[in-house]
Amino acid sequence: MFGQERLGEDRRFEKEEKMAVEEAAAELEKMAEALRKYGELTLTNNNEQITVSPSNEVQVTVDYVKKGKHHKSGFYFEWYT
């Protein structure tokens, strides 16, 4: 693909898991603590692992969608290096 050598490697990590809302909140707290303390966090899914190291300034996006009985919310951090 044109320009990929200049831009670096493209990577995608995705994890999906059902858990109690209390467990989900605890996971978010662990992620927040890692970002606060180390400036990065490591995500693991089966045998796949990725370290996320955002810059000091991030764009935060929170979205929420409700379609009938289905609710979905996402939290996104975006930054440039």
Secondary structure in CASP SS format (residue, H / E / C, confidence):
PFRMAT SS
TARGET T0000
AUTHOR 0000-0000-0000
METHOD secondary structure of the structure
MODEL  1
M C 1.00
F C 1.00
G C 1.00
Q H 1.00
E H 1.00
R H 1.00
L H 1.00
G C 1.00
E C 1.00
D C 1.00
R C 1.00
R C 1.00
F C 1.00
E C 1.00
K C 1.00
E C 1.00
E C 1.00
K C 1.00
M C 1.00
A C 1.00
V H 1.00
E H 1.00
E H 1.00
A H 1.00
A H 1.00
A H 1.00
E H 1.00
L H 1.00
E H 1.00
K H 1.00
M H 1.00
A H 1.00
E H 1.00
A H 1.00
L H 1.00
R H 1.00
K H 1.00
Y H 1.00
G C 1.00
E C 1.00
L E 1.00
T E 1.00
L E 1.00
T E 1.00
N E 1.00
N C 1.00
N C 1.00
E E 1.00
Q E 1.00
I E 1.00
T E 1.00
V E 1.00
S C 1.00
P C 1.00
S C 1.00
N C 1.00
E C 1.00
V C 1.00
Q E 1.00
V E 1.00
T E 1.00
V E 1.00
D E 1.00
Y E 1.00
V E 1.00
K E 1.00
K E 1.00
G C 1.00
K C 1.00
H E 1.00
H E 1.00
K E 1.00
S E 1.00
G E 1.00
F E 1.00
Y E 1.00
F E 1.00
E E 1.00
W C 1.00
Y C 1.00
T C 1.00
END
